[in-house]
Amino acid sequence: MAKTEKRIETVDMLRGFAALAVCWFHLTDTNAIAGSGVLEKSGRYGWLGVEIFFVISGFIIPYALHRSSYTLRHFGRFLLKRITRLDPPYIVSIVIAIIVGYLETMAPHYQGPPFHPGIIRTLLHLGYLNVLVGYPWLNTVYWTLAIEFQYYLMIGLAFPLISSHRRVLRILFFVLLSLLAFKITFPGFIFHFIFLFFMGIALFQHQAGIIKRREFFVLLPIFTLGAYLTLGLPPTIAGLAVVTAISRLRLRNRIFIFLGSISYSLYLFHPPVIKVIYTLGRRFATTDARQTAVILMTLAATIVSAYVLYLLIERPAQRWSAQFKYVVSPTVDLASEEHSNSATGSG
């Protein structure tokens, strides 16, 4: 059991690192406070935190389902569990995004277009449906939540296939979705990123004893090639790094474990905080030193705000979600199951 707990801590650390990387990418983007130079270069590849999240979800969601004795008849309960876990912070972040959007237009020297989110556009967020009708998201990171929700739908229905000990069923699942990945290339749908999720799923299958080492080392290069062909080299390297870290490393760092615990709130909340600080501080950030000071202050404010959101909204949502069980069995460590689920609240 100790081995399992250490592995989950590694996942938490990776999630903390991924959330911080995306936050730093937006902080140092040329359209934000930092204009150019070292700061901008330091966050150039921070967007890969999103790809890290996808691989982690590929692994940890079926891992938690497997440990919870999930079956297809629990699909509705699974979705209710995910919605209860993820939607309260998400809805609060939507409200915050709307408030910040209006406040931004009231700031002195604002020269952008008026902010009118619209009722339909806002309500579509509740089902992650904006991508289907072309309405813009209120928060720049919401598109990734739509991908994650598509994954939850897929994995909840396909779990009997990927967890089957019949190789033909597992291969059929991978082949069909691989074909869709090359046919449906729009990045608003999961198929564009499916090979990253496959990397995590293959790791789950190996760790759970569903496939042997030899099959895992056949699947991983295939999925790596698929990721390279559909996404390019940087996401592929990030995906392999995540698989290696989870399977081979035992990482423990208090800072990143803390960031991992609040990573969902940090991921949701950092764009509006950056927008507020940028609006207030852009006239001050006229030199490299001042840019650095504003960025560091924004990062600190983002982490503090995310922690408050975590305490007030996300942690209660975790407790509510944990009340939904599939099968209470003496062979399942429910405390570990809850810990596993606490590491899956995306971004």
C-alpha positions as CSV (number, residue, x, y, z in Angstrom):
1,M,0.0,0.0,0.0
2,A,2.9,2.4,0.7
3,K,4.0,2.0,-2.9
4,T,0.6,3.1,-4.1
5,E,0.5,6.1,-1.9
6,K,4.0,7.2,-3.1
7,R,2.8,6.9,-6.7
8,I,-0.2,9.1,-6.0
9,E,2.1,11.7,-4.4
10,T,4.1,11.7,-7.7
11,V,0.9,12.4,-9.6
12,D,0.0,15.2,-7.2
13,M,3.5,16.7,-7.7
14,L,3.1,16.5,-11.5
15,R,-0.3,18.2,-11.3
16,G,1.2,20.9,-9.2
17,F,4.0,21.4,-11.7
18,A,1.6,21.4,-14.7
19,A,-0.7,24.0,-13.1
20,L,2.2,26.2,-12.2
21,A,3.7,25.8,-15.7
22,V,0.4,26.9,-17.4
23,C,0.1,29.8,-14.9
24,W,3.7,30.9,-15.7
25,F,3.1,30.6,-19.4
26,H,0.1,33.1,-19.1
27,L,2.1,35.4,-16.8
28,T,5.0,35.7,-19.1
29,D,3.2,35.6,-22.4
30,T,3.9,38.6,-24.7
31,N,0.3,39.6,-24.5
32,A,0.4,39.9,-20.7
33,I,2.7,41.8,-18.4
34,A,6.1,40.7,-19.7
35,G,6.9,42.1,-23.1
36,S,10.0,40.2,-24.2
37,G,13.3,38.8,-23.1
38,V,14.2,36.3,-20.5
39,L,10.8,36.3,-18.7
40,E,8.9,35.6,-21.9
41,K,11.4,32.8,-22.8
42,S,11.2,31.2,-19.4
43,G,7.5,30.5,-19.9
44,R,7.5,29.7,-23.6
45,Y,6.8,26.0,-23.1
46,G,4.5,26.3,-20.1
47,W,1.5,25.4,-22.3
48,L,2.7,21.8,-22.1
49,G,1.2,21.7,-18.7
50,V,-2.1,21.0,-20.4
51,E,-0.6,18.0,-22.2
52,I,0.8,16.8,-18.8
53,F,-2.8,17.0,-17.4
54,F,-4.1,14.8,-20.3
55,V,-1.6,12.0,-19.7
56,I,-2.3,12.1,-15.9
57,S,-6.0,11.9,-16.5
58,G,-5.4,9.0,-18.9
59,F,-3.7,7.1,-16.1
60,I,-5.5,8.2,-12.9
61,I,-9.1,8.1,-13.9
62,P,-9.2,4.4,-14.9
63,Y,-6.8,3.7,-12.0
64,A,-9.4,5.0,-9.6
65,L,-12.2,3.2,-11.4
66,H,-10.4,0.0,-11.2
67,R,-9.7,0.3,-7.5
68,S,-13.3,1.2,-6.9
69,S,-14.7,-1.9,-8.6
70,Y,-16.4,0.2,-11.3
71,T,-18.7,-1.4,-13.8
72,L,-20.7,0.0,-16.7
73,R,-23.9,0.1,-14.6
74,H,-22.2,2.7,-12.4
75,F,-21.8,5.1,-15.4
76,G,-24.4,7.6,-14.2
77,R,-23.0,7.6,-10.7
78,F,-19.5,8.1,-12.1
79,L,-20.6,11.2,-14.0
80,L,-22.5,12.5,-11.0
81,K,-19.4,12.0,-8.9
82,R,-17.2,13.9,-11.4
83,I,-19.7,16.7,-11.8
84,T,-20.1,17.1,-8.0
85,R,-16.3,17.1,-7.7
86,L,-15.5,19.6,-10.5
87,D,-18.5,21.8,-11.1
88,P,-18.7,23.9,-7.9
89,P,-15.3,25.5,-8.4
90,Y,-15.9,25.7,-12.1
91,I,-19.2,27.6,-11.6
92,V,-17.6,29.9,-9.1
93,S,-14.8,30.6,-11.6
94,I,-17.4,31.4,-14.3
95,V,-19.0,34.0,-12.0
96,I,-15.6,35.5,-11.2
97,A,-14.8,35.6,-14.9
98,I,-17.9,37.6,-15.6
99,I,-17.3,40.0,-12.7
100,V,-13.7,40.6,-13.8
101,G,-14.8,41.0,-17.4
102,Y,-17.2,43.9,-16.5
103,L,-14.7,45.4,-14.1
104,E,-12.0,45.4,-16.8
105,T,-14.2,47.6,-19.0
106,M,-14.6,50.1,-16.2
107,A,-10.9,50.6,-15.7
108,P,-9.4,53.9,-16.7
109,H,-7.9,54.0,-20.2
110,Y,-9.7,50.8,-21.3
111,Q,-9.9,50.8,-25.1
112,G,-11.2,47.3,-25.8
113,P,-14.7,46.2,-26.9
114,P,-17.6,46.2,-24.4
115,F,-18.0,43.1,-22.4
116,H,-21.3,41.3,-23.1
117,P,-21.1,37.6,-22.2
118,G,-24.7,36.9,-23.1
119,I,-27.0,34.4,-21.4
120,I,-26.7,31.6,-24.0
121,R,-23.0,31.9,-24.2
122,T,-22.7,31.7,-20.4
123,L,-25.2,28.8,-20.0
124,L,-23.4,26.7,-22.6
125,H,-20.4,26.6,-20.3
126,L,-22.4,24.4,-17.9
127,G,-22.3,21.6,-20.4
128,Y,-18.9,22.5,-21.9
129,L,-20.8,23.0,-25.1
130,N,-19.3,26.3,-26.4
131,V,-17.0,24.3,-28.6
132,L,-20.0,22.8,-30.5
133,V,-21.5,26.1,-31.5
134,G,-18.4,28.3,-31.7
135,Y,-19.1,30.6,-28.7
136,P,-15.9,31.9,-27.1
137,W,-15.0,30.7,-23.6
138,L,-15.2,33.2,-20.7
139,N,-11.9,31.8,-19.4
140,T,-8.9,30.9,-21.6
141,V,-8.5,27.5,-19.9
142,Y,-12.0,26.2,-20.2
143,W,-11.4,24.5,-23.5
144,T,-9.2,22.0,-21.7
145,L,-12.0,21.2,-19.3
146,A,-14.2,20.4,-22.2
147,I,-11.6,17.9,-23.4
148,E,-11.4,16.4,-20.0
149,F,-15.2,16.0,-19.8
150,Q,-15.3,14.3,-23.1
151,Y,-12.7,11.9,-21.7
152,Y,-14.8,11.2,-18.7
153,L,-17.7,10.3,-21.0
154,M,-15.5,8.1,-23.1
155,I,-13.7,6.3,-20.2
156,G,-16.9,5.7,-18.3
157,L,-18.4,3.9,-21.3
158,A,-15.2,2.2,-22.5
159,F,-13.7,1.1,-19.2
160,P,-14.9,-2.5,-19.6
161,L,-12.9,-2.6,-22.9
162,I,-9.7,-1.1,-21.6
163,S,-9.8,-3.2,-18.4
164,S,-10.7,-6.4,-20.2
165,H,-8.2,-9.3,-20.1
166,R,-9.2,-10.1,-23.7
167,R,-6.5,-8.5,-25.8
168,V,-8.8,-8.2,-28.9
169,L,-11.2,-5.9,-27.0
170,R,-8.4,-3.6,-25.8
171,I,-6.8,-3.4,-29.2
172,L,-10.2,-2.7,-30.8
173,F,-10.6,0.3,-28.5
174,F,-7.2,1.7,-29.4
175,V,-7.5,1.1,-33.1
176,L,-11.0,2.7,-33.5
177,L,-10.1,5.8,-31.6
178,S,-6.7,6.1,-33.3
179,L,-8.5,6.2,-36.7
180,L,-10.7,9.0,-35.4
181,A,-7.6,10.9,-34.2
182,F,-6.4,11.2,-37.8
183,K,-9.9,11.8,-39.2
184,I,-11.1,14.4,-36.6
185,T,-8.3,16.9,-36.2
186,F,-10.2,19.8,-34.6
187,P,-8.5,20.6,-31.3
188,G,-11.8,21.2,-29.6
189,F,-12.5,17.4,-29.5
190,I,-10.6,14.8,-27.5
191,F,-9.6,12.8,-30.6
192,H,-6.9,15.4,-31.4
193,F,-5.2,14.6,-28.1
194,I,-6.2,11.0,-27.8
195,F,-2.6,9.5,-28.0
196,L,-1.6,11.4,-24.8
197,F,-4.6,9.9,-23.0
198,F,-3.6,6.5,-24.5
199,M,-0.1,6.8,-22.9
200,G,-1.8,7.2,-19.5
201,I,-4.3,4.4,-20.2
202,A,-1.5,2.0,-21.2
203,L,0.4,2.8,-18.0
204,F,-2.7,2.1,-16.0
205,Q,-3.2,-1.2,-17.7
206,H,0.4,-2.2,-16.9
207,Q,0.3,-1.0,-13.3
208,A,-3.0,-2.8,-12.8
209,G,-1.7,-6.1,-14.1
210,I,-4.1,-6.1,-17.1
211,I,-1.2,-6.2,-19.6
212,K,2.3,-7.6,-19.2
213,R,5.5,-5.6,-19.5
214,R,6.1,-6.8,-23.1
215,E,2.7,-5.5,-24.3
216,F,3.2,-2.2,-22.5
217,F,6.5,-1.6,-24.3
218,V,4.9,-2.4,-27.6
219,L,1.9,0.0,-27.0
220,L,4.0,2.9,-25.6
221,P,6.1,3.4,-28.8
222,I,3.0,3.2,-30.9
223,F,1.2,5.9,-28.9
224,T,4.4,8.0,-28.8
225,L,4.5,7.9,-32.6
226,G,0.8,8.8,-32.8
227,A,1.3,11.7,-30.5
228,Y,4.2,12.9,-32.6
229,L,2.3,12.7,-35.8
230,T,-0.8,14.5,-34.4
231,L,0.7,17.0,-31.9
232,G,4.4,17.3,-32.7
233,L,7.6,16.8,-30.7
234,P,7.2,18.9,-27.5
235,P,3.8,17.4,-26.4
236,T,5.2,13.9,-27.1
237,I,8.3,14.5,-25.0
238,A,6.1,15.9,-22.2
239,G,3.9,12.8,-22.4
240,L,6.8,10.4,-22.2
241,A,8.2,12.4,-19.3
242,V,5.0,12.0,-17.3
243,V,4.8,8.2,-18.0
244,T,8.4,7.8,-16.8
245,A,7.9,9.9,-13.7
246,I,4.8,8.0,-12.6
247,S,6.2,4.6,-13.4
248,R,9.8,5.0,-12.3
249,L,10.2,7.9,-9.9
250,R,9.2,8.4,-6.4
251,L,9.0,12.2,-6.1
252,R,8.1,14.1,-2.9
253,N,8.3,17.9,-2.6
254,R,6.1,19.7,-0.1
255,I,5.7,22.8,-2.3
256,F,4.7,20.9,-5.4
257,I,2.4,18.5,-3.4
258,F,0.7,21.6,-2.0
259,L,0.4,23.1,-5.5
260,G,-1.0,19.7,-6.6
261,S,-3.6,19.8,-4.0
262,I,-4.9,23.2,-5.1
263,S,-4.0,22.7,-8.8
264,Y,-7.6,22.7,-10.0
265,S,-8.4,25.9,-8.3
266,L,-5.1,27.4,-9.4
267,Y,-5.8,26.4,-13.0
268,L,-9.2,27.9,-13.0
269,F,-8.5,31.0,-11.1
270,H,-5.2,32.3,-12.6
271,P,-6.5,33.9,-15.8
272,P,-8.9,36.4,-14.1
273,V,-6.3,37.2,-11.4
274,I,-3.7,37.8,-14.1
275,K,-6.2,40.0,-16.0
276,V,-6.9,42.1,-12.9
277,I,-3.3,42.6,-11.9
278,Y,-2.3,43.3,-15.5
279,T,-5.0,46.0,-15.8
280,L,-3.8,47.6,-12.6
281,G,-0.1,47.1,-13.1
282,R,0.6,47.4,-16.8
283,R,1.3,51.2,-16.5
284,F,3.8,50.5,-13.7
285,A,5.6,47.6,-15.5
286,T,7.8,49.8,-17.7
287,T,11.1,48.2,-17.0
288,D,12.4,44.6,-16.7
289,A,12.7,44.9,-12.9
290,R,9.2,46.2,-12.6
291,Q,7.8,43.6,-14.9
292,T,9.4,40.9,-12.7
293,A,8.0,42.5,-9.6
294,V,4.5,42.6,-11.0
295,I,4.7,39.0,-12.3
296,L,5.9,37.7,-8.9
297,M,3.2,39.6,-7.1
298,T,0.6,38.3,-9.5
299,L,1.9,34.7,-9.0
300,A,1.7,35.1,-5.2
301,A,-1.8,36.6,-5.4
302,T,-2.9,33.8,-7.7
303,I,-1.7,31.1,-5.4
304,V,-3.3,32.7,-2.3
305,S,-6.6,33.2,-4.2
306,A,-6.5,29.6,-5.4
307,Y,-6.0,28.4,-1.9
308,V,-8.9,30.4,-0.6
309,L,-11.1,29.0,-3.4
310,Y,-9.8,25.5,-2.6
311,L,-10.7,25.8,1.1
312,L,-14.1,27.4,0.5
313,I,-15.4,25.5,-2.6
314,E,-13.1,22.8,-3.9
315,R,-12.5,20.8,-0.7
316,P,-16.2,20.7,0.3
317,A,-16.9,19.5,-3.3
318,Q,-14.3,16.7,-2.8
319,R,-16.1,15.6,0.3
320,W,-19.5,15.6,-1.4
321,S,-18.0,13.7,-4.3
322,A,-16.5,11.1,-2.0
323,Q,-20.0,10.2,-0.8
324,F,-20.8,8.5,-4.1
325,K,-19.5,4.9,-3.9
326,Y,-19.7,2.1,-6.5
327,V,-19.1,-1.0,-4.5
328,V,-18.1,-1.2,-0.9
329,S,-15.7,-4.1,-0.7
330,P,-13.2,-5.2,1.9
331,T,-10.7,-5.6,-0.9
332,V,-10.8,-1.9,-1.8
333,D,-9.0,0.6,0.4
334,L,-11.6,3.4,0.3
335,A,-9.3,5.9,1.9
336,S,-6.8,5.3,-0.9
337,E,-9.7,5.5,-3.4
338,E,-10.7,9.0,-2.1
339,H,-7.0,10.1,-2.2
340,S,-6.8,8.8,-5.8
341,N,-9.9,10.8,-6.7
342,S,-8.6,13.9,-5.1
343,A,-5.8,13.8,-7.5
344,T,-8.0,13.7,-10.6
345,G,-9.8,17.0,-10.5
346,S,-8.4,18.2,-13.7
347,G,-7.4,20.9,-15.8
